Amino acid sequence: MKRYRHVYSLTLADIDPDNRMTAGAVLCYFQDTIARFLTEGRVGPFNLKEEGLAWMISEFHARLEALPSWPGIVQMEVFLSELSTIKIYVDYLTRDVRGQIVARGTSVWVLVDAATRRMLPCRSHPRVMALYDEQNFIRHSRFPFPDVLSAESTGMNYLEHVISSSETDFNGHMSNRDYVRLALSAIEPSLIKGQTLCAFHVRFQQECHTGETLCCRCLDKGDGHIDLYLTKPDGTAVCLIVNYFTSSRP
């Protein structure tokens, strides 16, 4: 089946004020699990670095159920689910200690030349293809991300943030988990009082490094739908996150 599983013990850093696993933690554990899977196939980030290649994630999608509390464990399961000429879809399941699915979704990756950032056909790399099992095939529809807002857009909650070295990962740019954490912090608490995040969709568009400034705008579209836009000061799009909230369970 070529599915990879790994178990994690939740830490307090992964928990929100309501003692629930955070959305950022789901993304963080997913990325660690897929890195382990790829490394077992000798196409992990450090394997590819020796070949002058790199992985880049462009989208991450999550549907959340009753996320576990601390102390607890989660099991992550990942597998390659669809390969196009350029894109690779990696699906995942997150289970709690009882084996119940608490989060699921997919992600989109591309293989690039590390120096030029030119995308390469994933099917041209034999060790990548060796990790794919056609039994796992799932056809994915394209998520309808909204247009990026201009830097002059007004009428929304707004914050600026200077990236610190502690927010950068081994690639030298801001970690994907911190994009999500920063963006969600721009939501006014009154907008989501009594509500729980049930789904979020991320499109990564630009790398950012230590010392750069990020601008975050929050657009409330009603009915629990909130869009978050991360840009550079000149309006260059960095990250877009579409969020859906639902009334919290009693």
C-alpha positions in Angstrom: 0.0 0.0 0.0 3.0 2.3 0.5 1.4 4.3 3.3 3.6 5.7 6.1 2.5 6.1 9.7 4.1 7.8 12.7 2.9 8.4 16.3 3.4 11.7 18.1 2.9 12.6 21.8 1.3 16.0 22.0 3.2 18.7 23.8 1.9 21.8 25.5 3.2 23.8 22.6 0.7 22.0 20.4 -2.3 23.0 22.5 -4.6 26.0 22.4 -6.2 27.7 25.4 -9.2 25.3 25.2 -6.7 22.3 25.6 -7.2 21.2 22.0 -4.5 20.4 19.4 -3.9 23.5 17.2 -4.3 23.8 13.5 -0.6 24.6 13.2 0.2 21.4 15.0 -1.7 19.3 12.4 0.3 21.0 9.7 3.6 20.5 11.6 3.1 16.8 12.3 2.0 16.3 8.7 5.2 17.9 7.4 7.4 15.9 9.7 5.6 12.6 8.7 5.9 13.2 5.0 9.6 14.1 5.5 10.2 10.8 7.3 8.3 8.9 4.5 10.3 10.6 1.8 13.6 10.0 3.6 12.9 6.3 3.9 12.6 6.4 0.1 15.9 8.4 -0.1 14.1 11.4 -1.5 13.8 13.4 1.7 14.8 17.1 1.9 18.5 16.3 2.7 18.7 13.6 0.2 17.5 15.9 -2.6 19.8 18.7 -1.4 22.8 16.5 -2.4 21.2 16.3 -5.9 20.6 20.1 -6.2 16.9 19.5 -5.9 14.2 20.5 -3.3 10.6 20.0 -2.4 8.2 22.9 -2.3 4.7 22.8 -0.9 2.1 25.0 -2.6 -1.2 24.0 -0.9 -2.4 22.4 2.3 -6.0 21.5 3.0 -7.5 20.3 6.3 -10.8 19.2 7.6 -10.9 19.0 11.4 -13.1 17.0 13.7 -12.8 16.8 17.5 -9.1 17.4 17.9 -7.5 15.7 20.9 -6.4 17.3 24.1 -3.2 17.1 26.2 -1.8 14.7 27.3 -2.5 12.5 24.3 -1.1 11.0 21.2 -1.9 11.3 17.5 -1.0 9.0 14.6 -0.3 10.5 11.3 -0.7 8.5 8.0 0.5 9.9 4.7 0.6 8.6 1.1 1.1 9.8 -2.4 -2.5 10.0 -3.9 -2.2 11.6 -7.3 0.7 12.5 -9.7 0.3 14.9 -12.6 3.1 16.0 -14.9 4.4 18.4 -12.3 2.3 18.2 -9.1 2.3 15.6 -6.4 -0.7 15.3 -4.1 0.0 13.9 -0.7 -3.0 12.9 1.4 -3.0 12.4 5.2 -5.1 11.1 8.0 -4.7 12.0 11.7 -6.1 9.6 14.3 -6.4 9.9 18.0 -5.5 7.3 20.7 -8.7 5.4 20.0 -8.0 5.3 16.2 -10.7 7.8 15.3 -9.9 10.2 12.5 -9.7 13.7 13.9 -8.2 15.5 10.8 -7.8 14.7 7.1 -6.9 16.4 3.9 -4.4 16.7 1.1 -1.5 18.8 0.0 0.2 19.8 -3.2 4.0 19.5 -3.8 6.4 20.2 -6.6 10.0 19.1 -7.2 12.3 22.0 -8.1 15.8 22.8 -9.0 17.2 24.2 -5.8 19.2 27.0 -7.5 16.8 28.1 -10.3 13.5 27.1 -8.6 12.4 25.6 -12.0 9.8 22.9 -11.6 10.8 19.4 -12.7 8.5 16.5 -13.8 8.0 14.4 -10.8 7.7 11.2 -12.9 11.3 11.7 -14.1 12.6 10.8 -10.6 12.6 7.0 -10.2 12.9 7.0 -6.4 9.9 9.3 -6.2 7.9 7.0 -8.4 8.9 4.1 -6.3 6.9 5.6 -3.4 3.7 5.8 -5.4 1.1 3.0 -5.3 -1.8 3.3 -7.8 -4.1 1.7 -5.3 -3.9 5.0 -3.4 -5.0 7.0 -6.4 -7.6 9.8 -5.6 -8.5 12.4 -8.1 -8.5 15.9 -6.6 -10.6 18.9 -7.7 -9.1 22.3 -7.6 -9.9 24.4 -4.6 -11.4 27.8 -5.5 -9.0 30.2 -3.7 -10.2 33.8 -3.9 -8.2 36.5 -5.7 -5.4 38.1 -3.7 -6.2 41.5 -2.3 -4.2 44.6 -3.2 -2.0 46.3 -0.6 -4.5 49.2 -0.5 -7.4 47.1 0.6 -9.1 48.6 3.7 -11.8 47.8 6.1 -10.2 44.7 7.6 -8.2 43.9 10.7 -4.6 44.5 10.0 -1.2 43.7 11.6 2.5 43.7 10.7 5.1 41.3 11.8 8.9 41.1 11.4 10.1 37.6 10.9 12.6 36.4 13.6 15.3 33.7 13.2 13.3 31.4 15.5 10.5 31.3 12.9 12.7 30.0 10.1 13.2 26.4 9.3 16.1 24.3 7.9 15.4 25.8 4.4 16.2 29.2 5.8 12.7 30.7 5.2 9.7 31.2 7.5 8.1 27.9 8.5 4.7 27.0 7.1 3.4 26.4 10.7 4.3 30.0 11.6 2.5 31.4 8.6 -0.7 29.7 9.9 -0.1 30.8 13.5 0.5 34.4 12.5 -2.4 34.6 10.2 -4.9 33.1 12.7 -3.7 35.7 15.3 -5.1 38.4 13.1 -8.7 37.3 13.7 -10.5 39.4 16.2 -11.6 37.1 19.1 -15.1 38.5 18.9 -15.5 37.2 15.3 -15.0 33.6 16.4 -16.3 33.6 20.0 -18.1 30.3 20.6 -16.8 28.8 17.3 -14.3 26.2 16.4 -12.1 25.9 13.3 -13.5 23.1 11.2 -11.5 23.5 8.0 -8.7 25.6 6.5 -7.1 25.8 3.1 -3.6 27.3 2.6 -1.9 28.5 -0.6 1.8 29.2 -0.2 3.0 31.7 -2.8 6.3 33.3 -1.7 9.2 32.5 0.6 10.1 35.0 3.3 13.3 35.3 5.4 14.5 36.6 8.7 14.1 40.4 9.0 11.4 40.7 6.3 8.1 42.3 7.2 4.8 40.5 6.7 1.4 42.3 6.5 -1.7 40.3 7.5 -5.2 41.2 6.6 -8.4 39.5 7.9 -11.6 39.5 5.8 -14.8 38.3 7.5 -17.1 37.0 4.8 -19.8 35.9 7.2 -21.3 32.5 8.2 -18.0 31.5 9.8 -16.0 32.1 6.6 -12.8 34.2 7.2 -10.0 34.8 4.7 -6.5 35.7 5.8 -4.0 37.4 3.4 -0.3 37.5 4.1 1.7 39.9 1.9 4.9 41.8 1.8 4.7 45.6 2.3 4.7 46.1 -1.5 1.7 43.9 -1.8 3.5 40.8 -3.1 1.3 37.8 -2.1 3.0 35.4 0.4 0.2 33.2 1.8 -3.6 32.9 1.6 -5.6 31.0 4.2 -9.3 30.3 3.8 -10.9 29.3 7.1 -14.3 27.9 8.1 -15.6 28.0 11.6 -18.6 26.3 13.1 -20.4 26.6 16.4 -18.5 24.9 19.2 -19.9 21.7 20.7 -21.2 22.2 24.2 
